[in-house]
Amino acid sequence: MKMRSNTLFYFFHMLVPVISLLSSGCYKDKGNYRYKNINEITIKGLDTVIQLLQGDSLQLSPDDIQGLLPGGTYTYHWRFGPVDAPAIADTGKEIASGKVLKTVLTQSPGTYTLEFFVRDETTGITSSWAINIVIYSKYRGLYLLETGSKGGDISFINLKDSSYHAQYTAFNGGALLQFPLRSLSGSYFEDNNKRQQYLFVFAGSDPVELYSEQPLKMGNLSKLFTPLPKDYAPVYFAATKQNAFCISNGLLYSSNNSVDATTLRFSSPYSGDYFLAPFLAIATNSGGALLTCYDEKNGRFLYAPFMRGELHAYSFDDGGAFNLDSIHQHCIFASSSSDDNSIWIMKDGTGNLYSYLIHSGATDASVVAGYNRIDPAKAPGLGTDSIMAASTSQPYLYYAAGNQLYMYDYTTNTAIPVYTFDIRETITAVMFSKANDVHNGDLLYAATYNGDKGKVYVFSADKDAGNIPVKSFDGFGRVISLFFK
């Protein structure tokens, strides 16, 4: 019985606090309280993305902030930091306090976050508006390689349409680029840096590498070779985010570390019996091939598989002109074109011209996307020189013939005149720039020379835009190569 008595005592002892809790839950709060509405602050009137050149001034003033109460106390702050910062409110640098922002952005090219904060000092509630700030290099734009009596120089037109002349000599102690002068070549990647990773001037016996931020000599292409080939004679360079390629003395070299310029190296060339033309078509949508190239020695197209080391001939034969292993023509131009294809302009021993449309990522019969024997009457002047540029969004090849600019449609195998320049002007270079983060439409650049001065014309490549230059720039020398940086 003693055990039972202790059990009952324990039961009632535990029941008392439970009853107390239940009773307090039923208690009605009859106190009087005063409530105040908290206004929600909404910020409007600011952009979400702003693009600027390094060193540009930025002035912002939000013209629509809703929810501010008359007589309220509010503070305003602007914070700036990297786009991948975890919390700009905590990690960003305050660059202004007040509703109006006036500042000069001198940060390195890249993408940043600018955030505007409004704080209600009475309630402690903060609202904010974030803006992506994209800062481009002051030296981003169109680069021009000019030739003179004593050597070469570089000028450029930046994104604000400001022209800068003789910039290579200005940045390199008056030195000129050495003869022979051939071309500008490099790579541009649309990433958070928004800048050029590589830019080479093919001048003299060893191409000159320029810094991405200014036309200052950084070094030479030869420094990327370990070891340097005894027959070093580079004629072509290109890079993607994963690969870099160089053609030297007809041999193909590759590196699979093109993103990091400090470790990019070329070593052994692809093996095989070949001598390449100075063109590559790098696949953008691969079905097994990394790129397409043309072997001038054996008159055939070759491709590089993803497993590096050896170039391969196409193993199928469709007969006639479609036997890519037996073309036996001379390549005068090649470039990426529309629909993941590349356009190749070839000339046979008697001067006849042919266009080949190659799907550079394929290794089977689908690699041949089109073929034409070009009728000179339907494409006047095509092939008289190699001043050509292919669109990557339309099936068009733009080319020069004297002072006449033509557009060759390789789906219909016909060309139409686009623009006739002054009779005293000769077209010396053309370049196509596809729509990107800077301009919405495709643009065609054409450089001319009248024997004394050079000019650069800009055309909209939209087929419905008409054939009138949208702008032009003058005061240059004889431009022989163009490159959009």
Phi, psi and omega per residue, in radians:
M1 nan -0.524 -3.140
K2 -1.099 -0.646 3.108
M3 -1.113 -0.718 -3.124
R4 -1.124 -0.733 -3.137
S5 -1.072 -0.750 3.122
N6 -1.125 -0.596 -3.139
T7 -1.186 -0.770 3.132
L8 -1.132 -0.667 3.132
F9 -1.097 -0.732 3.126
Y10 -1.111 -0.683 -3.121
F11 -1.088 -0.871 -3.120
F12 -1.201 -0.554 3.119
H13 -1.110 -0.651 3.129
M14 -1.400 -0.404 -3.086
L15 -1.295 -0.507 -3.072
V16 -1.044 -0.890 3.137
P17 -1.148 -0.537 3.107
V18 -1.109 -0.786 3.132
I19 -1.105 -0.649 -3.136
S20 -1.112 -0.720 3.121
L21 -1.140 -0.727 3.117
L22 -1.113 -0.661 -3.135
S23 -1.168 -0.727 3.134
S24 -1.170 -0.494 3.098
G25 -1.203 -0.434 -3.135
C26 -1.564 -0.110 -3.093
Y27 -1.224 2.298 -3.127
K28 -1.631 2.200 3.123
D29 -1.376 1.933 -3.103
K30 -1.834 0.268 -3.134
G31 -1.228 2.780 3.107
N32 -1.814 2.226 -3.125
Y33 -2.191 2.681 3.109
R34 -1.972 2.116 -3.101
Y35 -1.826 2.562 3.135
K36 -2.240 2.267 3.113
N37 -1.202 2.387 3.083
I38 -1.824 2.047 -3.125
N39 -1.296 2.405 3.060
E40 -1.513 2.223 -3.121
I41 -1.582 2.237 3.132
T42 -2.121 2.221 -3.114
I43 -1.771 2.244 3.072
K44 -2.373 3.039 3.067
G45 1.514 0.225 3.064
L46 -2.133 2.592 3.075
D47 -1.286 2.885 3.056
T48 -1.764 -0.329 3.106
V49 -2.420 2.301 3.087
I50 -2.304 2.282 -3.140
Q51 -1.927 2.303 -3.072
L52 -2.450 2.820 2.966
L53 -1.610 2.614 3.095
Q54 -0.998 2.227 -3.109
G55 1.653 -0.071 3.110
D56 -1.241 2.650 3.018
S57 -1.468 2.544 3.107
L58 -2.251 2.173 3.106
Q59 -2.242 2.159 -3.109
L60 -2.342 2.515 3.061
S61 -2.633 1.835 -3.135
P62 -1.077 2.133 -3.053
D63 -1.690 0.064 -3.103
D64 -2.568 1.608 3.046
I65 -2.013 1.944 -3.071
Q66 -1.687 2.569 3.095
G67 1.731 0.045 3.096
L68 -1.391 2.265 -3.107
L69 -1.610 2.490 3.065
P70 -1.040 2.331 3.139
G71 1.433 -0.031 3.134
G72 -1.274 2.818 3.122
T73 -1.926 2.057 -3.065
Y74 -2.298 2.553 3.039
T75 -2.147 2.660 -3.060
Y76 -2.234 2.422 -3.123
H77 -2.489 2.547 3.051
W78 -2.087 2.166 3.114
R79 -2.102 2.561 -3.010
F80 -2.340 2.374 3.124
G81 -2.911 3.094 3.118
P82 -1.019 2.636 -3.082
V83 -1.134 -0.473 -3.111
D84 -1.709 0.258 3.110
A85 -1.161 2.457 -3.057
P86 -1.126 -0.655 -3.127
A87 -2.702 1.838 -3.096
I88 -1.064 -0.573 -3.139
A89 -1.039 -0.538 -3.105
D90 -1.769 -0.658 -3.002
T91 -1.793 -0.350 -3.094
G92 -1.262 2.686 3.103
K93 -1.500 2.279 3.092
E94 -1.322 2.098 -3.103
I95 -1.865 -0.148 3.084
A96 -2.899 2.587 2.981
S97 -2.168 2.310 -3.016
G98 2.203 2.894 -3.053
K99 -1.284 -0.505 -3.079
V100 -1.786 2.318 3.085
L101 -1.853 2.213 3.001
K102 -2.333 2.013 -3.094
T103 -2.685 2.876 3.038
V104 -2.013 2.193 -3.084
L105 -1.616 1.871 -3.137
T106 -1.872 0.120 -3.119
Q107 -1.113 2.812 3.100
S108 -1.103 2.654 3.104
P109 -0.954 2.445 -3.103
G110 2.796 -3.021 3.125
T111 -1.952 2.291 -3.069
Y112 -2.275 2.962 3.039
T113 -2.017 2.212 3.006
L114 -1.945 2.178 -3.089
E115 -2.180 2.321 3.134
F116 -1.795 2.233 -3.097
F117 -2.045 2.391 3.001
V118 -2.100 2.178 -3.111
R119 -2.076 2.229 3.007
D120 -1.458 1.883 -3.059
E121 -1.212 -0.336 3.122
T122 -1.326 -0.752 -3.088
T123 -1.745 -0.331 -3.082
G124 1.415 0.088 -3.123
I125 -1.444 2.381 -3.118
T126 -2.126 2.382 3.007
S127 -2.065 2.693 -3.091
S128 -2.537 2.866 3.093
W129 -2.421 2.177 -3.086
A130 -1.779 2.445 3.129
I131 -2.232 2.271 2.998
N132 -1.406 2.093 3.123
I133 -1.823 2.047 3.116
V134 -1.831 2.010 -3.140
I135 -1.798 2.100 3.103
Y136 -1.704 2.694 3.037
S137 -1.092 2.488 3.051
K138 -1.033 -0.447 -3.072
Y139 -1.737 0.359 3.028
R140 -1.551 2.431 -3.115
G141 2.646 -2.551 -3.091
L142 -1.706 2.099 3.088
Y143 -1.672 2.479 -3.102
L144 -2.181 2.209 3.030
L145 -1.674 2.083 -3.081
E146 -1.972 2.559 3.107
T147 -2.011 2.469 3.103
G148 -2.322 -2.962 -3.063
S149 -1.266 -0.447 -3.067
K150 -1.956 -0.121 -3.121
G151 2.758 -2.872 -3.070
G152 -1.973 2.838 3.094
D153 -2.538 2.974 -3.134
I154 -2.225 2.294 2.982
S155 -2.105 2.931 3.074
F156 -2.695 2.800 3.092
I157 -2.111 2.053 -3.048
N158 -1.491 -3.072 -3.028
L159 -1.227 -0.237 3.075
K160 -1.672 0.204 3.139
D161 1.137 0.496 3.036
S162 -1.665 2.328 -3.129
S163 -1.675 2.412 3.096
Y164 -2.225 2.135 -3.013
H165 -1.836 2.666 3.053
A166 0.852 0.863 -3.052
Q167 -1.399 -0.497 3.109
Y168 -1.155 -0.803 3.115
T169 -1.145 -0.614 -3.132
A170 -1.145 -0.627 -3.087
F171 -1.615 -0.179 -3.042
N172 -2.187 0.686 3.009
G173 1.096 0.531 3.115
G174 1.481 -0.006 -3.127
A175 -1.230 2.489 3.064
L176 -1.758 2.757 3.028
L177 -1.310 2.455 -3.025
Q178 -1.435 2.641 2.986
F179 -1.296 2.685 -0.091
P180 -1.354 2.543 3.106
L181 -1.728 2.253 -3.058
R182 -2.118 -1.062 -3.008
S183 -2.880 2.939 2.921
L184 -1.768 2.430 -3.119
S185 -2.598 2.584 3.139
G186 3.101 -2.645 -3.104
S187 -2.615 2.589 3.068
Y188 -2.353 2.297 -3.123
F189 -2.053 2.330 3.067
E190 -1.469 1.496 3.123
D191 -2.280 -2.937 -3.086
N192 -1.148 -0.367 3.137
N193 -1.391 -0.453 3.126
K194 0.922 0.724 -3.110
R195 -2.546 2.960 -3.098
Q196 -1.324 2.269 3.059
Q197 -1.466 -0.675 -3.125
Y198 -2.410 2.436 3.013
L199 -2.555 2.052 -3.126
F200 -2.035 2.491 2.981
V201 -1.856 2.007 3.117
F202 -1.400 1.631 -3.098
A203 -2.466 2.480 -3.095
G204 1.175 -2.691 -3.108
S205 -1.593 -0.205 -3.092
D206 -2.423 1.915 -3.086
P207 -0.919 2.485 -3.099
V208 -1.637 2.259 3.061
E209 -1.643 2.341 3.129
L210 -1.844 2.632 3.004
Y211 -1.109 2.595 -3.098
S212 -1.225 -0.390 -3.060
E213 -1.687 -0.215 -3.117
Q214 -2.882 2.739 -3.096
P215 -1.372 0.909 3.095
L216 -1.770 2.347 -3.125
K217 -1.098 2.214 -3.140
M218 -1.740 -0.518 -3.096
G219 2.881 -2.696 3.135
N220 -2.264 2.783 -3.130
L221 -1.067 -0.537 -3.076
S222 -1.040 -0.433 -3.110
K223 -1.189 -0.274 3.139
L224 -1.494 -0.076 -3.122
F225 -1.757 2.257 3.063
T226 -2.412 1.822 -0.044
P227 -1.460 2.994 3.082
L228 -1.346 2.185 -3.133
P229 -1.087 2.563 3.118
K230 -1.134 -0.545 -3.124
D231 -1.797 0.650 -3.086
Y232 -1.027 2.040 3.125
A233 -2.688 1.308 -3.042
P234 -1.247 2.447 3.125
V235 -2.262 -0.150 -3.038
Y236 -2.719 2.462 3.032
F237 -2.476 2.458 3.050
A238 -2.708 2.713 -3.138
A239 -2.588 2.588 2.969
T240 -2.069 -3.016 3.117
K241 -1.216 -0.378 -3.089
Q242 -1.895 -0.407 -2.992
N243 -2.441 2.662 2.963
A244 -2.228 2.523 -3.073
F245 -2.335 2.575 3.066
C246 -2.514 2.402 3.008
I247 -1.867 2.119 3.130
S248 -2.308 2.158 -3.131
N249 0.913 0.681 3.088
G250 1.446 -0.078 -3.101
L251 -1.824 2.568 -3.108
L252 -1.717 2.248 3.057
Y253 -2.062 2.579 3.112
S254 -2.460 2.718 3.029
S255 -2.377 2.428 -3.126
N256 -1.761 0.447 3.141
N257 -2.399 1.016 -3.035
S258 -1.413 -0.276 -3.092
V259 -1.246 -0.714 -3.101
D260 -1.660 1.818 -3.071
A261 -1.166 -0.330 -3.111
T262 -1.356 -0.318 -3.099
T263 -2.096 0.013 3.131
L264 -1.145 2.235 3.126
R265 -2.529 2.504 2.968
F266 -1.852 2.392 3.138
S267 -2.181 -1.655 -3.080
S268 -1.584 2.491 3.103
P269 -1.342 2.890 3.001
Y270 -1.074 2.428 -3.124
S271 -1.400 2.829 3.094
G272 2.277 2.974 3.124
D273 -1.731 1.709 -3.066
Y274 -2.816 2.842 2.965
F275 -2.520 1.908 -2.962
L276 -1.427 2.544 2.889
A277 -1.199 2.730 -3.029
P278 -1.387 0.887 3.130
F279 -2.521 2.550 2.995
L280 -2.348 2.530 3.002
A281 -2.028 1.795 -3.083
I282 -1.485 2.255 -3.064
A283 -1.167 2.403 3.044
T284 -1.803 -0.328 3.116
N285 -2.463 1.515 -2.909
S286 -1.411 2.457 2.996
G287 -2.027 0.383 3.134
G288 2.411 -0.396 -3.136
A289 -1.882 2.494 3.112
L290 -1.485 -0.614 -3.127
L291 -2.840 2.899 3.038
T292 -2.078 2.487 3.086
C293 -2.485 3.007 -3.105
Y294 -2.186 2.226 -3.117
D295 -1.590 1.804 -3.139
E296 -1.195 -0.523 -3.094
K297 -1.139 -0.770 -3.075
N298 -1.913 0.087 3.054
G299 1.097 0.863 -3.045
R300 -2.610 2.704 2.997
F301 -1.469 2.516 3.091
L302 -2.260 2.818 3.040
Y303 -2.361 2.711 3.091
A304 -1.870 2.124 3.072
P305 -1.325 3.016 -3.137
F306 -1.154 -0.546 3.052
M307 -1.384 1.858 -3.004
R308 -1.223 2.815 3.020
G309 2.252 -0.519 -3.047
E310 -2.579 2.411 3.042
L311 -1.525 2.528 -3.073
H312 -2.074 2.503 2.978
A313 -1.452 2.661 3.076
Y314 -1.254 2.291 -2.936
S315 -1.608 0.145 3.139
F316 -2.001 2.836 -3.128
D317 -2.426 1.884 3.088
D318 -1.535 -0.069 3.123
G319 1.529 2.692 3.077
G320 1.063 -2.416 -3.083
A321 -1.207 -0.256 -3.088
F322 -1.539 0.059 3.041
N323 -1.407 1.638 -3.040
L324 -1.190 -0.196 3.111
D325 -1.565 -0.017 -3.100
S326 -2.608 1.195 3.138
I327 -1.596 -0.885 3.101
H328 0.962 0.872 3.042
Q329 -2.281 2.914 -3.127
H330 -1.728 2.275 -3.133
C331 -1.497 2.162 3.138
I332 -1.897 -0.245 3.116
F333 -2.877 2.541 3.012
A334 -2.705 2.572 -3.131
S335 -2.870 2.749 2.961
S336 -1.087 2.553 -3.125
S337 -2.324 -2.734 -3.062
S338 -1.444 2.832 3.043
D339 1.025 0.687 3.100
D340 1.083 0.428 3.128
N341 -1.881 3.070 3.010
S342 -2.320 2.566 -3.136
I343 -1.874 2.294 -3.134
W344 -2.155 2.182 3.084
I345 -1.816 2.125 -3.046
M346 -2.115 2.701 3.107
K347 -2.293 2.303 3.124
D348 -1.556 -3.092 -3.048
G349 -1.153 -0.340 -3.138
T350 -1.757 0.062 3.094
G351 1.685 -0.026 3.111
N352 -1.244 2.520 -3.110
L353 -1.853 2.567 3.134
Y354 -2.407 2.578 3.013
S355 -2.053 2.332 3.093
Y356 -2.074 2.272 3.068
L357 -1.861 1.964 -3.004
I358 -1.998 2.268 3.009
H359 -1.478 1.744 -2.897
S360 -1.191 -0.295 -3.135
G361 -1.546 -0.182 -3.055
A362 -1.613 2.774 3.069
T363 -2.184 -0.108 -3.141
D364 -1.827 -2.833 -3.056
A365 -1.106 -0.345 3.133
S366 -1.234 -0.107 3.128
V367 -1.113 -0.517 3.141
V368 -1.522 1.842 -3.121
A369 -1.667 -0.256 3.126
G370 3.102 2.761 -3.128
Y371 -2.694 2.418 3.085
N372 -2.504 2.468 2.813
R373 -1.607 2.138 -2.980
I374 -1.446 2.182 3.089
D375 -1.440 2.066 -3.119
P376 -1.003 -0.502 3.142
A377 -1.256 -0.459 -3.135
K378 -1.673 -0.155 3.087
A379 -2.462 1.196 -3.033
P380 -1.080 2.319 3.058
G381 1.442 -0.134 -3.139
L382 -1.158 2.265 3.107
G383 1.642 -0.072 3.102
T384 -1.192 -0.459 2.976
D385 -2.645 -3.077 -3.057
S386 -1.823 0.455 3.123
I387 -1.442 1.607 -3.059
M388 -2.492 2.781 3.074
A389 -2.696 2.303 -3.087
A390 -1.810 2.462 3.031
S391 -1.362 2.501 3.070
T392 -1.743 0.052 3.116
S393 -2.112 -0.311 3.118
Q394 -2.284 2.685 -3.108
P395 -1.393 0.988 -3.051
Y396 -2.189 2.503 3.010
L397 -2.101 2.062 3.091
Y398 -1.571 2.410 -3.137
Y399 -2.562 2.794 -3.090
A400 -1.896 2.526 3.001
A401 -2.505 1.651 -3.068
G402 1.210 -2.085 3.113
N403 -1.768 0.228 -3.085
Q404 -1.915 2.290 3.065
L405 -1.813 2.220 -3.107
Y406 -2.047 2.782 3.003
M407 -2.155 1.996 -3.138
Y408 -1.671 2.118 3.078
D409 -1.650 1.863 -3.045
Y410 -1.388 -0.063 3.007
T411 -1.418 -0.488 3.102
T412 -1.888 -0.112 3.124
N413 1.059 0.646 3.109
T414 -2.394 2.705 3.117
A415 -2.122 2.588 3.075
I416 -2.214 2.569 3.093
P417 -1.224 2.389 3.127
V418 -1.735 -0.801 -3.089
Y419 -2.789 2.487 3.066
T420 -1.953 2.062 3.135
F421 -1.445 3.015 3.097
D422 -0.935 2.519 -3.074
I423 -1.041 -0.418 3.137
R424 -1.427 -0.182 -3.092
E425 -1.720 2.470 3.035
T426 -2.103 2.346 3.119
I427 -1.278 2.227 -3.074
T428 -1.983 -0.287 3.129
A429 -2.880 2.546 3.022
V430 -2.366 2.661 3.126
M431 -2.658 2.453 -3.134
F432 -1.891 2.358 3.099
S433 -2.190 2.071 -3.136
K434 -1.300 2.868 3.095
A435 -1.002 2.388 -3.126
N436 -2.571 -2.800 -3.087
D437 -1.266 -0.163 -3.106
V438 -1.717 -0.824 3.128
H439 -2.208 2.528 -3.017
N440 -1.360 -0.529 -3.080
G441 -1.928 2.884 3.084
D442 -1.237 2.433 -3.120
L443 -2.146 2.545 3.044
L444 -2.076 2.224 3.099
Y445 -1.837 2.371 3.099
A446 -2.324 2.203 3.103
A447 -1.776 2.441 3.111
T448 -2.253 2.852 3.122
Y449 -2.516 2.342 -3.091
N450 -1.894 0.281 -3.112
G451 1.662 -0.234 -3.138
D452 -2.277 -0.834 -3.107
K453 -2.364 2.708 3.111
G454 -1.901 2.701 3.097
K455 -2.325 2.777 3.043
V456 -2.218 2.210 3.119
Y457 -1.908 2.553 3.119
V458 -2.085 2.207 3.122
F459 -2.032 2.539 2.923
S460 -1.416 2.212 -3.103
A461 -1.525 0.120 3.033
D462 -1.144 2.216 -3.042
K463 -1.103 -0.315 -3.141
D464 -1.763 0.100 -3.035
A465 -1.534 -0.150 -3.080
G466 1.541 3.043 -3.024
N467 -1.986 0.595 3.133
I468 -1.852 2.332 3.098
P469 -1.013 2.398 3.132
V470 -1.467 -0.353 3.069
K471 -2.899 2.877 3.092
S472 -2.608 2.760 -3.127
F473 -2.385 2.493 -3.099
D474 -2.303 -3.070 3.124
G475 1.596 0.223 -3.123
F476 -1.696 3.017 2.980
G477 -1.539 -2.671 3.115
R478 -1.445 1.939 -3.091
V479 -1.529 2.229 -3.122
I480 -1.985 -0.167 3.138
S481 -2.722 2.535 3.132
L482 -2.199 2.567 3.085
F483 -2.654 2.267 3.110
F484 -1.550 2.064 -3.051
K485 -1.871 nan nan
